[in-house]
């Protein structure tokens, strides 16, 4: 059997402290493809919780996963809504759920304060791929939500969520074109004003 000879001399010892290599920040323009700002779930696993997850547990998952949004799923793994850090940290929806159901805070679950699937904005992957970032923003200019879901049918022709676009991600990506005196966008309506420079 042939064996490759191993020699410690093939390794090195550091003679000075090295720097870490980091990916270059993606800098886009409003004319760049809208696909460039897609968080694609074919390459990045989406974070989710089941419907009956307590809200404090959902908040912990957000913190440890470094995300601001969780998908809420039923027992068949269908997406029934989304839960954002705004809902988990804020008190309005939590207090409303407590009053309507006569429950204590520790009894409130993700499905009680989520935004349900039928109130979410979505676009197909095929539609998105034909747009520039500016096209996308103009289409979404009246939308006061922070996120847009991107859908696609799988090999079994079942509707799936292919990815997610965040208004904040768009502003970060085209940051050099954004007037820095404008506050960080919190919705597509905000980002439209930031990028196009006109009021809605």
N, C-alpha and C positions, 0 to 999 in steps of 0.2 A: 504494500500500500504506500502510495506517495504521500509524504507529509511535507507541508510547507514549514520551513525553518523560521522560527520566531526569534527576533533579536530585540532586546530592550532598546537598542540604539535607534530603532525606528520611531521611538517616542521622543518627545521633547520636554524640557523643563522650562517653565516660564522664567524669563529674565527680567520681566517687568509686568506690572498689572495690565491685563488686556481690557479692551473695551468690548461691550456686547454689540453685535450687529442687530439692527432693527430694520424692519421694512420701511421704505420711504413712504412718507405721507402721500396718499392719493390726492392729487390736485386735479380737479375737473373744471370744466366751464359749463355754462348753461347750454352749450351746443353739444356736449358729450351725450353719449347714449344713456338713456334712463336705466338701462340694465346695470350700469356701473354703480348705482346707489342701491341696488337690490341686496338685501341679506338673503342669500340663497340657501334654502334648507336641503339642497342636494349636497352642499359642502359643509354646512354648519347645522348641527342638530338643534331643533327648536326646543325651548324649555316649556314644560307644561305641568299642570297639576290637575288632579281629578276634582270633580265638581264639589265634593263634600270636604275638601281640604280647609281647615281653619285658616282664617286670614293671617294670623300671626305666623303660622307655618309657611304660608305662601310668601309672606314678606321675607322670612329668613331665606327661602329658596332664591328669591330675587337677589338678595345681598350676596349670598355665597356663589351664585352663578354669574354675578356681574351683569344682570339684565334689568331692564325697566318694564318688561312686559312678559306675562306668562299666558299661554293658551290654556283654556279650561276645557277639559274633555269629559265625555260621559264614559260609561263602562264599555261601550263599543269602540272607544278611541276616536269618536267623532268630535270635532271642535264645536263646542256649543257657545263659545264666547272668548273674550280676552279680558285679562285683569292687568291693569297698569299700576305702577308705583303710586300714581296720583290717587287712585281709589283706595289702595292699601294704607297709605300714610295719612290721607285726608280723613275727615270725620263725617262729611255730608252723607255719603252713601251708607256708611256704617251705621250712623245714628238713625237714618231712615229705615234701614233693615231692622234695627233693634226695635224701633217703635212699631213698625208694621207687623212684626212677628212676635212682639213681646218677649224678646230674647236678651240675654246678657251678651256683652261683647265677645266673650270667649266661645260663644255658640254660633257666631256669624261665620259663614263659609264662603268660599270663592264664588259659587254660583249665585249667591244672594246680592253681591255687589258688582259683578262683572258687567261688561257691555255685551249683551247677547248677540249671537251671530247675525240675526236679521236686522241689526242696526249698524252693522259694520260696512265700510266702503271696500270694494274689491275691484280688481281689474285682472284680465287674463294675462298670462305671460306673453302670449302672442301680441296682444295690444301694446304691452309695455315695450317690447323689443323694437317696435316701430317708432318710438318716441324719443325725442331729446329730453334732457332734464327740464328745459324751459317749457316744452310742450306739456310734460307731465304736470308741472306746477300750475300752468294756466288752466288745464283741465280740472285740477283740484282746487282752484282758487277760492271757491265758496265753502270748502269743507273745513270745519272747525276741529276735526280730529287730528291727532298726532301721527297716526299710522294708517297705512294703506296695505291691504292684504293682496297678494298676487296669487292667482289660482291657475291650475293646470289639471287636465285629465290624465290619469295614469294609464298604464297598459291595459287595465281592466275597465277603462272608461269611467272610473269613479272620480268625482271631483275632489281635488286635493289642494291644500295650501302650499304652493311652491316656495313662497318667500314673503318678505315683509319690507316695506319702505317706510322710513321714519322722516318726518319733516326736519328734525334736528340733524339727522345724518346728511340730508341734502345741504343744509346750511354749512355744516362742517366741511363737506366735500368741495363746495364752491366758495369757500371762505374768502379767498382773495378777491372775489367779485362783490362781496357783501360789505356794505357800509358798516364799520364797526360800532357806530353810535346807535345802531338799531339793536334792540334787545334780542336775545336768543329766541328763535321761532319756537312756538309751542303748538303750532297747528299748520296745516297746509295753507290756510287763509293768511297766517302770519308770514310764512315763507314766500308766498306770492308777493306780498308787499315788500319784503326784504330784497328779493331778487329783481323784480320788475320795477320797483320804485313807485308803484301807484297804489293809492288807497282803494279798498274794496267797497 
